[in-house]
Amino acid sequence: MGFVVLIAIIVLVGYVVSVRFHPLRKCSTCKGTGRLFGSLYKGSYRRCGKCEGRGQVDRMGTKVVFGGTQNTGTFKKK
């Protein structure tokens, strides 16, 4: 039982460190392109509303543990 708890703590700490160094992931709506293409005119596109055209959004742990970066990848100074 204690071994399982130790492994869980190591995995959790590893994830928090990973989120601190790599806070962003690809946007699931635009698949990281920053653009959403039209369904009728395939050549037309607009900026993605979820990531504001950046193609990246905060990972879940970034918002929960560190308060988020507003999808910029840089944390605010305290």
Secondary structure, DSSP 8 states (H G I E B T S, - for coil): -HHHHHHHHHHHHHHHHHHHH--EEE-TTTTTSSEEE-SSSTT-EEE-TTTTTSSEEE-HHHHHHH---TTSS-----
